[in-house]
């Protein structure tokens, strides 16, 4: 894509400088075409015409992406960001550096991914062809890739050991590919993607499928017992609602101190309490 500007001035050099200012580039970055030579006025009063120059620069898809990112970051309040560009086959890696640019990454790279997507759309409109833009800040992409590789191998090993499937959080296609590649290095594990759109995520499991898991017996229940767990355990029958008072309670009721020793004796007296008559030594 070409960007051009036409300017007029008294001389050709002045016209070139004016055209470059309009493009926002230095004179060595542009190419020029002289459209009209300056003509001096006759006797300094009649006729004459100024110089007219056309300045143009060829904008690559990567250059268009950088220009767009500069505008966006300026609106976000980032004034001192610098860009380095490394062109690749059908794409380019753009790295952003500067003070306080870490917030551009966002939660787990969501803001960085959004800017990368928009910059890619701008670059694809330059030549109306596919051009892949990769955006990076502080080597975040490499660090994230290493983290995902470790995670994929760890979950794959766990799936093989336990025989159960594990679902990961939703990820973009680039991060899902990293997980799939890492799982392939673990023998006996496989991975696939499930979900739609923003909910698409990776599932990791054993190659032979999930193994049946033994059912855990609830605590306090014996094998073959269909009833719920007993309160307090054991086979003791439920206590009666008319339970006699304890020894120290009976002593207190009779006006005696509960600190005195209590002796329980058995008697054949039918009027005796259930647990025997209580006698207090004097």
trRosetta pair geometry for C-beta under 8 A, 3 or more apart (Angstrom, degrees):
i j d omega theta_ij theta_ji phi_ij phi_ji
1 58 7.4 132 73 -162 39 57
1 59 4.7 -34 78 65 93 103
1 64 6.8 52 46 -66 136 132
1 126 4.5 -112 -12 -157 120 79
1 127 6.9 -129 -36 -60 84 61
2 56 5.3 -2 -173 -174 109 120
2 57 7.3 154 -153 78 62 37
2 58 5.9 -38 -98 -102 69 57
2 59 7.0 166 -103 12 14 86
3 23 6.0 120 128 -138 115 106
3 56 6.5 161 84 -153 45 66
3 57 5.3 -11 59 57 97 86
3 59 5.5 66 -15 -32 106 119
4 23 7.7 -47 -149 -87 15 119
4 54 6.1 -1 -172 -177 118 95
4 55 6.6 162 -152 88 64 48
4 56 3.8 -20 -96 -97 92 94
4 57 7.8 176 -77 18 52 55
5 19 4.5 160 96 -159 102 78
5 20 7.8 -177 62 -58 132 19
5 22 4.0 162 -162 93 156 126
5 23 4.9 -140 -2 -51 131 89
5 54 7.5 164 84 -154 37 55
5 55 5.3 -12 60 61 85 95
5 56 7.6 169 18 -79 56 55
6 19 6.6 -15 -126 -110 12 112
6 35 7.0 8 -141 0 113 150
6 52 6.6 11 -177 -177 101 95
6 53 7.1 175 -148 88 59 42
6 54 5.0 -24 -97 -100 84 73
6 55 7.7 175 -85 20 34 67
7 15 5.0 167 99 -164 91 69
7 16 7.7 -177 64 -65 122 10
7 18 3.6 179 174 100 153 110
7 19 4.0 -143 8 -60 117 75
7 22 6.4 177 -62 -6 117 134
7 52 7.6 178 91 -147 35 56
7 53 6.0 -16 61 61 79 87
7 55 7.2 4 11 3 105 110
8 15 5.8 -22 -138 -116 20 110
8 18 7.6 -51 51 78 28 152
8 36 7.8 -4 -115 62 99 121
8 50 4.5 85 174 106 105 131
8 51 6.5 162 -152 83 63 48
8 52 4.9 -24 -96 -96 88 73
8 53 7.7 156 -91 17 39 68
9 12 7.8 160 69 -91 103 8
9 13 8.0 -83 89 77 139 47
9 14 3.4 -139 139 108 151 106
9 15 4.1 -155 25 -64 101 67
9 17 7.7 22 -26 50 165 90
9 18 5.6 159 -49 -6 122 137
9 50 6.0 174 84 -176 14 120
9 51 5.8 -23 66 60 67 97
9 53 7.9 -21 22 11 97 110
10 14 5.9 31 47 48 73 151
10 38 6.3 57 173 -126 44 148
10 50 5.9 -74 -91 -130 33 93
10 51 6.9 30 122 12 17 98
11 14 4.7 94 57 10 84 103
11 15 6.9 -146 95 -6 44 88
11 38 6.2 -62 -107 -18 38 153
11 51 5.8 12 167 8 16 143
12 15 5.6 -58 -150 37 33 112
12 16 6.4 36 152 -22 67 102
12 34 6.1 -24 -131 -113 120 118
12 37 7.5 -30 -67 -128 111 61
12 38 7.0 -127 -43 -12 72 106
12 51 4.7 -128 -76 -174 55 157
12 53 6.1 106 -155 -64 71 126
13 16 5.7 -49 -149 32 33 113
13 17 6.5 31 154 -17 64 104
14 17 5.8 -52 -148 36 34 111
14 18 6.4 34 153 -20 65 106
14 51 7.4 119 60 57 90 124
15 18 5.7 -54 -148 36 32 112
15 19 6.4 32 154 -19 65 105
15 50 7.4 141 -76 154 119 102
15 51 4.6 -124 -22 104 142 104
15 52 6.4 -170 -150 -128 150 16
15 53 3.8 131 125 10 117 114
16 19 5.8 -57 -149 36 30 109
16 20 6.4 28 155 -17 66 107
16 27 6.0 57 146 -130 113 114
16 32 5.6 -29 -115 -105 106 146
16 53 5.3 -61 -70 123 61 165
16 55 6.4 113 -145 -73 62 120
17 20 5.8 -55 -147 37 31 110
17 21 6.5 35 154 -22 64 104
17 27 6.7 -41 -94 -75 62 120
18 21 5.8 -51 -150 32 32 113
18 22 6.7 33 151 -20 62 104
18 53 8.0 126 57 56 95 112
19 22 5.7 -55 -155 33 34 113
19 23 6.6 25 151 -11 66 107
19 30 7.3 -168 115 134 106 162
19 32 7.4 123 73 -115 150 96
19 53 5.6 -111 -21 99 142 102
19 54 7.0 146 -132 -158 152 19
19 55 3.4 140 132 7 130 124
20 23 5.7 -59 -147 43 35 106
20 25 5.6 -99 -159 76 85 70
20 26 6.5 10 -177 -175 134 14
20 27 5.1 -75 -68 -80 161 63
20 29 7.8 115 -140 55 110 92
20 30 5.6 -154 -101 12 91 145
20 55 5.7 -117 -63 180 62 169
21 24 7.4 34 -176 -74 32 38
22 55 7.7 138 56 58 104 124
23 30 6.3 112 64 -85 161 138
23 55 6.1 -113 -18 109 137 120
23 57 6.4 121 -178 3 146 118
25 29 4.2 -109 170 79 121 132
25 30 5.5 129 92 -45 129 104
25 57 6.1 69 8 -42 168 152
26 29 5.0 93 60 0 76 106
26 30 7.7 -171 90 -3 43 91
27 30 6.4 -72 -152 40 35 101
29 57 6.1 3 138 -107 88 134
30 55 4.6 23 156 -175 144 104
30 56 6.5 138 -163 64 95 23
30 57 4.9 -79 -110 -62 73 95
31 55 7.2 150 77 -155 39 58
31 56 5.7 -32 66 67 89 76
31 57 6.9 141 14 -89 79 49
32 53 5.6 -20 -162 -175 110 112
32 54 6.8 142 -160 79 55 53
32 55 5.3 -24 -100 -99 75 70
32 56 7.9 155 -91 20 29 68
33 53 7.1 148 77 -164 45 62
33 54 4.3 -14 62 61 98 106
33 55 8.0 -170 23 -73 68 28
33 56 7.4 12 2 7 107 109
34 37 6.7 42 161 -72 125 67
34 51 7.3 -52 -149 -169 98 100
34 52 7.5 111 -170 83 56 58
34 53 5.6 -34 -108 -107 56 78
34 54 7.9 -147 -68 23 11 75
35 52 4.2 -58 74 106 107 105
35 53 6.5 -177 14 -97 87 20
35 54 5.5 83 -39 -20 114 99
36 49 6.5 -73 158 128 129 125
36 50 7.6 69 102 94 120 55
36 51 6.3 176 94 -152 76 39
36 52 3.8 45 35 31 106 106
37 51 6.3 -23 -157 -113 28 84
38 48 7.8 5 177 -170 77 87
38 49 6.7 -160 -146 92 46 63
38 50 5.8 -27 -113 -161 91 32
38 51 4.0 -48 -51 -51 93 86
39 47 6.9 -66 124 145 118 101
39 48 5.1 -168 103 -139 80 48
39 49 4.6 40 37 34 105 83
40 44 7.8 -33 169 -88 99 54
40 48 5.4 -46 160 -111 20 111
41 44 5.3 71 88 -143 112 19
41 45 5.9 166 150 39 126 18
41 46 5.9 139 -173 60 91 31
41 47 5.5 152 -136 74 59 66
41 48 3.5 -56 -70 -26 65 137
42 45 6.9 -51 85 57 65 68
42 46 4.4 -30 58 69 101 95
42 47 5.0 54 -1 35 99 119
42 48 7.3 -154 -7 -39 59 89
43 46 6.3 36 46 19 98 94
59 63 4.8 -135 -158 88 74 126
59 64 5.4 85 156 -59 119 89
59 67 7.8 -34 -147 -5 128 141
59 126 6.4 -130 110 -137 97 122
60 63 4.6 99 50 4 75 102
60 64 7.1 -138 93 -5 42 85
60 87 7.7 -39 148 -99 153 135
60 126 7.0 61 166 159 27 163
61 64 5.7 -55 -150 35 33 112
61 65 6.5 35 152 -20 66 104
61 92 7.3 172 95 1 94 123
61 123 3.6 73 178 -169 96 92
61 124 7.0 50 -140 -63 126 29
61 126 4.4 -155 -89 34 70 142
61 127 6.5 -72 -58 8 107 100
61 131 4.0 -22 148 139 166 172
61 133 7.8 -136 142 -64 105 103
62 65 5.6 -53 -151 34 35 113
62 66 6.5 34 152 -19 67 104
62 85 5.3 114 163 -166 130 137
62 87 5.9 -105 -32 -91 157 95
62 92 3.9 44 -100 5 123 168
62 94 7.0 169 -158 -68 94 108
62 123 6.5 33 -71 -122 33 128
62 131 7.7 -129 -52 166 66 132
62 133 7.4 152 -111 -106 67 97
63 66 5.7 -53 -148 35 33 111
63 67 6.4 34 154 -19 65 105
64 67 5.8 -52 -148 36 31 112
64 68 6.4 32 153 -19 63 107
64 122 5.3 -158 136 143 104 100
64 123 5.5 153 75 -99 108 57
64 125 7.5 -138 148 67 156 86
64 126 5.0 -167 -4 -71 153 121
65 68 5.7 -57 -151 37 31 112
65 69 6.3 29 153 -18 66 107
65 92 7.2 175 45 67 144 125
65 94 6.4 -140 115 -40 123 154
65 119 4.1 68 -155 -178 101 99
65 120 7.2 27 -110 -71 126 32
65 122 5.6 146 -95 81 59 113
65 123 4.4 -12 -53 -59 108 110
65 133 5.1 172 -130 -111 160 146
66 69 5.7 -55 -145 37 32 110
66 70 6.4 37 154 -23 65 103
66 83 5.2 138 -141 137 112 164
66 85 6.3 -66 -65 -67 133 131
66 94 6.3 -170 -83 -130 86 136
67 70 5.8 -51 -150 31 31 114
67 71 6.8 30 153 -17 62 104
68 71 5.9 -57 -156 34 33 110
68 72 6.4 28 151 -16 67 108
68 118 7.2 -150 145 130 134 97
68 119 5.8 168 83 -114 125 72
68 122 4.5 -135 -39 -59 160 178
69 72 5.6 -55 -144 39 35 110
69 73 6.0 29 160 -15 69 109
69 83 7.0 117 87 -92 132 138
69 94 7.1 163 -5 143 163 151
69 96 7.3 -129 159 -81 139 124
69 115 6.7 73 -118 179 97 115
69 119 5.7 8 -59 -95 102 124
69 135 7.6 165 -104 -118 142 127
70 73 6.1 -57 -141 41 26 105
70 74 6.2 31 157 -23 62 108
70 81 7.6 -166 -115 78 66 113
70 83 7.3 -83 -67 -24 95 137
71 74 5.8 -56 -150 33 27 113
71 75 6.7 25 154 -15 62 105
72 75 5.8 -59 -157 36 32 109
72 76 6.5 25 148 -15 66 109
72 115 6.7 166 112 -128 155 105
72 118 7.5 107 -75 100 156 142
73 76 5.3 -57 -146 41 38 111
73 78 4.0 -58 176 66 98 118
73 81 5.2 -43 150 22 157 150
73 96 7.7 174 -83 -144 152 141
73 104 7.4 -17 -112 -100 102 136
74 77 7.9 76 -179 -51 29 12
74 78 6.9 -89 -76 67 30 66
74 79 6.7 67 -122 -100 71 59
76 104 7.5 91 125 -97 161 95
78 81 4.8 34 148 -30 116 118
78 98 6.8 108 -173 94 107 148
78 100 7.5 -158 -114 98 90 89
78 101 6.2 71 -136 -104 135 86
78 104 7.2 3 -56 -63 155 122
80 98 5.0 158 105 -154 81 123
80 99 6.1 19 78 32 130 96
81 96 5.5 -14 -170 -165 117 102
81 97 7.2 142 -157 72 67 35
81 98 4.2 -109 -107 -5 50 153
81 101 5.8 104 -105 -95 104 133
82 96 7.4 146 74 -155 44 52
82 97 5.3 -27 63 67 94 87
82 98 5.7 145 10 -63 75 97
83 94 6.1 -19 -162 -167 105 98
83 95 7.2 144 -156 75 52 50
83 96 6.0 -22 -99 -99 70 65
84 94 7.4 156 79 -155 46 50
84 95 4.8 -13 59 59 96 102
84 97 7.2 24 -2 3 106 113
85 92 5.7 -2 -169 175 96 127
85 93 7.4 152 -156 81 47 52
85 94 5.4 -12 -105 -104 77 75
85 95 7.9 -163 -74 23 33 71
86 92 6.5 157 80 -163 44 74
86 93 4.6 -11 62 58 101 100
86 94 8.0 -167 27 -72 67 34
86 95 7.6 35 0 -7 104 104
87 91 7.7 164 -159 101 58 39
87 92 4.6 -37 -108 -103 56 98
88 91 4.9 -13 69 77 101 83
88 92 6.1 170 18 -94 76 35
88 93 6.4 61 -18 -15 118 90
88 132 8.0 -44 74 74 113 103
90 130 6.6 17 -173 105 115 89
90 131 6.3 -145 -179 -120 61 51
90 132 6.0 52 125 13 86 98
91 131 5.9 150 -95 -178 55 59
91 132 3.4 -31 -99 67 129 85
91 133 6.4 -158 -156 -65 90 30
91 134 6.7 60 160 -9 125 93
92 123 7.8 -155 30 -134 113 157
92 131 7.6 8 3 171 91 102
92 132 7.8 166 22 89 48 60
92 133 6.1 -9 62 -116 82 66
92 134 7.3 -153 99 32 41 77
93 134 4.7 -24 -110 72 71 110
93 136 6.5 4 -174 4 96 120
94 119 7.2 -100 37 156 150 158
94 133 6.4 -5 5 -166 116 96
94 134 7.0 164 24 82 68 53
94 135 5.4 -20 70 -108 99 65
94 136 7.2 162 85 26 48 73
95 136 4.9 -29 -105 75 75 98
95 137 7.2 147 -160 -89 65 35
96 101 5.8 -147 131 169 109 149
96 104 6.9 -35 93 77 149 159
96 135 7.1 13 -10 -170 110 92
96 136 7.3 177 20 87 73 46
96 137 5.0 -26 65 -97 97 89
97 101 6.9 176 -162 39 19 151
97 137 7.5 161 -79 -144 47 67
97 138 7.3 120 -108 -66 76 64
98 101 4.7 89 66 -34 91 128
100 103 6.9 0 173 4 75 106
101 104 5.3 -20 178 4 73 121
101 137 5.8 -141 126 -152 110 127
101 138 7.6 165 86 -30 102 106
102 105 6.0 -31 -177 5 56 113
102 137 6.9 163 -109 138 44 129
102 138 6.6 5 -98 -5 84 150
103 106 7.4 56 170 -67 53 50
103 111 7.8 2 146 61 60 161
104 111 5.8 -145 177 115 45 125
104 112 6.2 85 132 -79 81 80
104 115 7.0 -9 180 -9 105 154
104 137 5.8 144 76 -62 114 165
105 109 5.6 -52 -177 -100 84 54
105 111 6.3 94 118 59 17 103
105 112 4.9 -10 -133 -35 48 122
105 137 5.7 -133 -68 63 93 132
105 138 7.9 -58 -58 40 129 114
105 140 5.6 -179 -116 -113 128 164
106 109 6.4 62 68 -171 89 8
106 110 4.4 -97 120 60 132 76
106 111 2.8 140 -36 2 132 99
106 112 6.1 -155 25 -8 100 72
106 113 8.0 -93 58 20 131 82
106 114 7.7 42 4 15 161 111
107 110 5.3 4 66 12 76 119
107 111 7.7 93 22 -13 58 90
109 112 4.7 -60 -159 49 72 116
109 113 5.5 78 139 -29 89 100
109 140 6.6 157 -95 146 108 130
109 144 6.3 13 -42 -93 144 158
110 113 5.8 -55 -147 35 29 112
110 114 6.5 30 154 -21 63 104
111 114 5.7 -53 -150 33 34 112
111 115 6.5 30 154 -14 66 104
112 115 5.9 -55 -149 39 32 108
112 116 6.2 35 152 -21 64 108
112 135 5.9 -164 -176 103 86 113
112 136 7.9 50 -171 -112 133 27
112 137 6.3 -127 -109 9 129 115
112 140 6.8 -143 -77 87 175 150
113 116 5.5 -54 -146 37 31 115
113 117 6.4 35 154 -23 65 103
113 172 5.9 -172 -144 -46 147 157
114 117 5.8 -52 -151 32 31 112
114 118 6.6 25 155 -13 64 106
115 118 5.9 -57 -147 40 33 107
115 119 6.1 32 156 -18 67 109
115 135 5.8 -111 101 109 101 174
116 119 5.8 -55 -143 39 28 110
116 120 6.3 33 155 -23 62 106
116 133 6.0 -172 -163 106 73 97
116 134 6.7 5 -145 -142 126 30
116 135 3.9 -143 -88 18 93 116
117 120 5.7 -57 -154 33 29 114
117 121 6.8 31 151 -20 63 101
118 121 5.7 -49 -153 30 37 112
118 122 6.7 36 150 -17 65 102
119 122 5.7 -52 -152 35 36 112
119 123 6.4 33 153 -17 67 106
119 133 4.8 -120 111 119 104 160
119 135 6.2 108 37 -59 148 126
120 123 5.8 -55 -145 38 33 109
120 124 6.3 33 157 -22 66 107
120 131 7.2 -173 -152 90 71 72
120 132 6.6 -9 -127 -142 116 38
120 133 4.3 -151 -81 31 75 107
121 124 5.9 -57 -149 34 30 111
121 125 6.9 29 154 -22 62 105
122 125 6.1 -61 -160 29 33 110
122 126 7.7 48 146 -39 61 91
123 126 5.9 -33 -166 -3 44 116
123 131 4.5 -110 134 90 112 125
123 133 5.4 139 9 -48 149 121
124 128 7.4 48 160 -128 68 24
124 129 6.9 -136 -151 80 70 32
124 130 6.2 -8 -121 -118 108 36
124 131 5.5 -170 -84 33 61 88
125 128 6.8 18 -146 -77 36 57
126 131 7.2 -4 40 10 113 153
127 131 7.4 94 42 -38 105 127
134 141 7.1 35 173 -93 112 165
136 139 6.8 27 169 -100 121 24
136 140 6.0 -177 -159 44 74 83
136 141 4.7 -71 -110 -5 108 117
136 142 8.0 43 -146 -11 136 82
137 140 5.3 19 66 -3 71 124
139 142 4.9 -38 -179 37 88 115
139 143 6.1 90 124 -21 86 99
140 143 5.8 -63 -149 42 34 109
140 144 5.9 33 157 -20 71 110
141 144 5.8 -57 -146 38 27 110
141 145 6.3 31 155 -23 63 106
142 145 5.7 -52 -148 32 31 113
142 146 6.6 30 155 -17 63 103
143 146 5.9 -54 -152 35 32 109
143 147 6.5 32 151 -19 65 106
144 147 5.6 -55 -149 36 34 113
144 148 6.3 30 156 -17 67 107
144 175 7.4 -68 150 -106 116 108
145 148 5.9 -58 -147 38 30 108
145 149 6.4 33 155 -22 64 106
145 178 5.6 -142 -139 -127 75 145
146 149 5.8 -53 -148 33 31 113
146 150 6.6 30 156 -16 64 105
147 150 6.0 -58 -153 36 31 109
147 151 6.3 29 152 -18 65 110
148 151 5.5 -54 -144 39 34 114
148 152 6.2 37 157 -22 68 105
148 175 5.8 -150 -107 -159 158 88
148 178 4.5 60 108 114 136 131
148 179 5.8 -88 173 -67 106 76
148 182 7.0 -169 129 -14 75 147
149 152 5.9 -53 -146 34 28 110
149 153 6.5 22 159 -12 62 107
149 178 6.3 -88 -64 171 73 101
149 181 7.8 -43 -110 89 90 98
149 182 4.5 175 -142 -93 61 131
150 153 6.2 -61 -150 40 28 106
150 154 6.2 28 155 -20 65 112
150 182 7.9 -83 -15 -152 16 150
151 154 5.8 -60 -146 37 28 111
151 155 6.3 19 162 -12 66 109
151 168 7.6 93 145 -121 124 131
151 179 7.3 -47 91 -110 101 95
151 182 7.7 80 69 98 60 162
152 155 6.2 -60 -144 40 26 103
152 156 6.1 27 157 -20 63 111
152 178 7.1 -162 -27 127 144 74
152 179 4.3 173 -91 -145 124 63
152 180 7.7 -95 -143 -19 145 16
152 181 7.8 68 111 68 167 58
152 182 3.2 106 84 85 136 130
152 183 5.1 -100 174 -50 107 75
152 191 7.4 -34 -153 -65 106 157
152 202 7.9 -31 -111 122 99 156
152 204 7.2 167 -152 -83 68 146
153 156 5.6 -56 -144 38 29 113
153 157 6.4 30 158 -19 65 105
153 182 5.2 -98 -45 168 79 107
153 183 7.4 -164 -83 -88 45 42
153 185 6.5 -32 -101 76 105 112
153 186 5.7 154 -140 -56 68 119
154 157 6.0 -55 -150 34 28 108
154 158 6.6 26 152 -16 62 108
155 158 5.6 -54 -149 38 35 114
155 159 6.4 40 152 -24 66 103
155 166 5.1 -131 -168 82 110 143
155 168 7.0 -69 -73 -70 177 105
155 183 7.9 -45 80 -96 94 101
155 204 4.9 102 124 62 111 153
156 159 5.6 -51 -148 32 32 113
156 160 6.7 30 154 -16 64 103
156 182 7.3 -167 -11 122 136 86
156 183 4.6 163 -81 -131 135 77
156 186 3.8 138 124 51 133 158
156 189 3.7 92 -166 159 99 170
156 191 7.3 -67 -91 -53 105 108
156 204 5.3 -101 -84 -175 65 133
157 160 5.9 -54 -151 36 33 110
157 161 6.3 29 153 -18 66 110
157 186 5.8 -124 -62 -143 68 137
157 189 7.3 -66 -59 -49 32 144
158 161 5.7 -59 -145 39 32 110
158 162 5.9 2 167 5 70 113
158 166 6.7 38 92 -26 118 148
159 162 6.6 -66 -132 51 23 90
159 163 7.5 87 175 -88 54 8
159 164 6.4 -118 -133 73 65 49
159 165 6.5 33 -132 -111 116 33
159 166 5.8 -121 -75 6 103 104
159 189 5.5 100 74 -122 120 105
159 204 5.1 -140 -36 129 151 91
159 205 5.0 -151 -166 -129 134 29
159 206 5.5 -167 145 -46 92 66
160 163 7.7 19 -173 -68 21 48
160 186 6.8 -146 -22 153 135 114
160 187 7.6 67 -110 92 157 59
160 188 4.3 83 -122 104 123 122
160 189 5.3 -81 -50 -63 104 93
160 206 5.5 119 -104 -100 51 92
163 206 5.6 -26 -128 -10 52 146
163 210 6.1 100 152 -158 78 51
163 211 3.3 -23 170 21 145 114
163 213 7.6 173 89 -76 113 82
164 205 7.1 -90 137 -127 28 91
164 206 8.0 57 12 -6 17 103
164 210 5.6 41 -120 -133 47 101
164 211 7.5 -78 -59 41 60 77
164 213 7.1 25 -77 -66 114 125
165 203 5.6 8 -179 178 116 105
165 204 6.8 158 -155 83 65 41
165 205 3.6 -30 -99 -82 81 119
165 206 8.0 -107 -72 14 65 67
165 210 5.7 -67 -18 -72 92 112
166 203 7.1 165 83 -156 39 60
166 204 5.2 -16 60 61 90 92
166 205 7.1 163 16 -73 60 67
167 194 7.5 -61 -124 50 112 125
167 201 5.9 63 -177 115 93 132
167 202 7.6 158 -153 89 53 46
167 203 5.0 -26 -99 -103 72 82
168 171 6.9 -4 117 -18 119 117
168 179 6.7 -125 23 -132 166 158
168 201 5.4 -166 78 -180 71 105
168 202 4.7 8 38 62 122 90
168 203 7.4 -154 11 -79 77 34
168 204 7.1 56 -28 -7 104 104
169 201 6.2 -137 132 -124 18 126
170 195 6.7 -102 -103 108 100 160
170 198 6.0 52 165 157 155 59
170 199 5.4 -100 -90 -143 135 28
170 200 6.1 91 -141 63 92 43
170 201 4.6 -86 -89 -70 50 96
171 175 3.9 -110 178 88 125 121
171 176 5.0 157 89 -56 115 78
171 179 7.1 126 48 -12 162 133
171 200 7.6 -80 56 99 55 79
171 201 6.4 95 10 -121 78 62
171 202 6.7 -8 28 -10 123 102
172 175 5.3 85 55 15 73 100
172 176 7.1 -138 96 -7 34 92
173 176 5.6 -58 -144 38 32 112
173 177 6.4 37 158 -24 66 102
174 177 6.0 -55 -156 29 29 111
174 178 7.1 30 148 -19 61 102
175 178 5.5 -47 -155 29 41 115
175 179 6.7 42 149 -18 67 101
176 179 5.6 -52 -152 35 38 112
176 180 6.4 38 152 -19 68 104
176 193 5.9 32 -168 -92 142 123
176 200 7.3 -38 -67 128 151 105
176 201 7.8 -169 -100 -152 113 28
176 202 5.4 167 -136 -58 87 110
177 180 5.7 -52 -145 36 34 112
177 181 6.3 34 156 -19 65 106
178 181 5.9 -57 -150 36 29 110
178 182 6.4 26 154 -18 64 108
179 182 5.8 -59 -149 37 30 109
179 183 6.3 30 156 -21 67 107
179 191 6.3 -154 132 175 96 163
179 202 4.8 -106 107 -39 150 177
179 204 7.7 -113 168 -63 112 116
180 183 5.9 -55 -147 34 30 110
180 184 6.8 37 154 -27 62 103
180 191 5.2 -151 -112 85 65 128
180 202 7.0 -144 -58 -126 76 130
181 184 5.9 -51 -157 24 32 116
181 185 7.7 32 149 -21 59 99
182 185 6.1 -55 -168 23 41 112
182 186 7.7 29 144 -14 66 102
183 186 5.9 -60 -162 31 47 108
183 189 5.4 -117 -172 119 90 115
183 190 6.8 83 145 -159 126 16
183 191 4.1 104 55 -18 169 125
183 204 5.7 -150 -113 -122 136 111
184 191 7.9 -87 -47 22 67 108
186 189 4.3 11 97 29 112 130
188 206 6.0 -26 160 -143 88 83
188 207 5.6 -119 -162 3 44 108
189 204 6.3 5 -176 -175 113 98
189 205 7.3 164 -151 93 71 23
189 206 6.4 -64 -104 -108 54 41
189 207 6.8 -116 -84 -40 5 82
190 204 7.5 171 88 -149 39 57
190 205 6.4 -24 63 70 82 69
190 206 7.4 39 20 148 88 17
190 207 5.0 102 -21 -95 114 67
191 202 5.5 1 -176 -174 117 107
191 203 6.7 162 -153 82 65 46
191 204 4.7 -23 -98 -98 92 73
191 205 7.8 137 -93 20 46 61
192 202 7.4 155 83 -151 25 63
192 203 5.7 -19 65 59 74 95
193 200 5.8 19 178 -179 113 99
193 201 6.9 167 -149 86 72 26
193 202 5.8 -44 -96 -96 68 57
193 203 7.4 153 -109 13 18 81
194 200 7.2 178 92 -145 32 60
194 201 6.3 -24 63 63 77 74
194 203 5.4 33 1 -17 118 122
195 199 4.0 -128 -174 117 125 85
195 200 4.3 -174 90 -99 99 38
195 201 5.3 53 16 14 142 78
196 199 6.0 25 58 58 53 100
196 200 6.2 21 -127 -64 4 89
197 200 6.5 164 60 -21 20 98
205 209 7.1 15 139 -136 129 31
205 210 6.3 -60 -160 -63 130 78
206 209 6.5 -41 83 47 92 14
206 210 7.0 134 38 -85 103 35
206 211 7.3 19 40 -23 151 92
208 211 7.7 41 95 -65 109 85
217 221 6.0 -136 170 76 99 104
217 223 7.0 -63 -114 -84 157 70
218 221 5.0 55 74 10 91 126
218 229 6.5 -119 122 -42 115 115
219 229 6.8 15 102 -91 59 151
220 229 3.1 50 110 -140 125 129
220 230 6.7 -148 173 38 109 61
220 233 6.9 -113 -136 -89 96 83
221 225 5.5 -155 -171 76 81 115
221 227 7.7 -173 -128 83 99 59
221 228 7.2 -79 -88 -163 113 31
221 229 5.2 -92 -56 -76 78 79
222 225 4.4 77 62 -9 83 129
227 230 7.9 45 115 -61 120 75
230 233 5.9 125 86 -98 109 21
230 234 7.1 -123 105 53 146 46
232 236 7.3 -57 110 50 124 121
239 243 5.9 -2 168 -70 113 130
240 243 5.6 146 75 -65 83 73
244 250 7.7 8 160 -67 100 121
244 273 5.2 82 -118 -171 158 127
244 274 5.6 -168 -18 34 130 106
244 275 6.2 -144 55 13 142 108
245 249 3.8 -118 173 98 115 126
245 250 5.0 150 92 -58 113 77
245 253 6.7 96 77 -20 166 138
246 249 4.6 90 56 9 76 108
246 250 7.0 -142 95 -8 36 87
247 250 5.8 -55 -150 34 29 109
247 251 6.5 28 153 -17 64 105
247 262 4.0 128 168 134 130 163
247 264 6.8 -96 -93 -61 125 104
247 278 6.4 169 -133 -125 78 131
248 251 5.5 -48 -146 36 37 114
248 252 6.4 39 154 -20 65 103
248 258 3.8 59 -164 -152 99 113
248 262 6.8 -123 -67 -30 60 146
249 252 5.7 -54 -150 36 32 110
249 253 6.3 36 150 -24 65 104
249 258 7.7 28 -58 -106 28 126
250 253 5.5 -52 -149 32 33 114
250 254 6.5 23 155 -12 66 105
250 262 8.0 107 64 -136 108 138
250 278 5.2 84 116 57 149 169
251 254 5.9 -61 -149 41 33 103
251 256 4.4 -77 -176 78 86 110
251 257 7.0 -27 146 86 120 26
251 258 5.1 140 83 -98 122 61
251 260 6.7 -168 -162 56 149 102
251 262 6.2 -114 -48 -88 131 118
251 278 7.4 -122 -63 156 76 137
251 280 6.2 118 -120 -92 99 129
252 255 7.8 56 -178 -68 33 14
252 256 7.0 -99 -78 66 27 62
252 257 7.9 23 -92 -143 68 19
252 258 5.2 -13 -56 -55 98 107
254 280 7.0 -167 89 -15 146 144
256 260 6.2 -66 161 31 113 136
256 280 5.3 -112 -103 -147 171 165
257 260 5.3 104 79 -16 90 98
260 280 6.5 59 108 -159 139 103
260 281 7.2 -158 170 57 119 84
261 281 6.9 7 72 29 96 122
262 278 6.6 -23 -164 -154 105 106
262 280 7.2 -38 -114 -103 69 75
263 278 7.9 143 74 -150 52 60
263 279 6.3 -30 71 66 100 88
263 281 7.1 64 5 -31 121 104
264 275 6.3 -42 -156 142 134 98
264 276 5.0 104 180 75 87 132
264 278 6.6 -33 -105 -100 67 72
265 276 5.4 -177 81 174 38 131
265 277 6.3 -27 69 63 91 82
265 279 6.5 3 16 12 122 114
266 276 4.9 -84 -93 -102 43 122
267 272 4.9 147 67 -60 110 155
267 276 6.3 116 11 -145 81 78
267 277 5.3 9 12 3 135 114
269 272 4.4 104 80 -30 97 101
269 277 6.7 32 53 -44 130 127
272 276 5.9 -20 164 -147 128 32
272 277 4.5 -85 -132 -51 105 87
273 276 6.5 -16 69 62 87 22
273 277 6.5 136 20 -88 86 42
273 278 7.1 10 22 -15 135 93
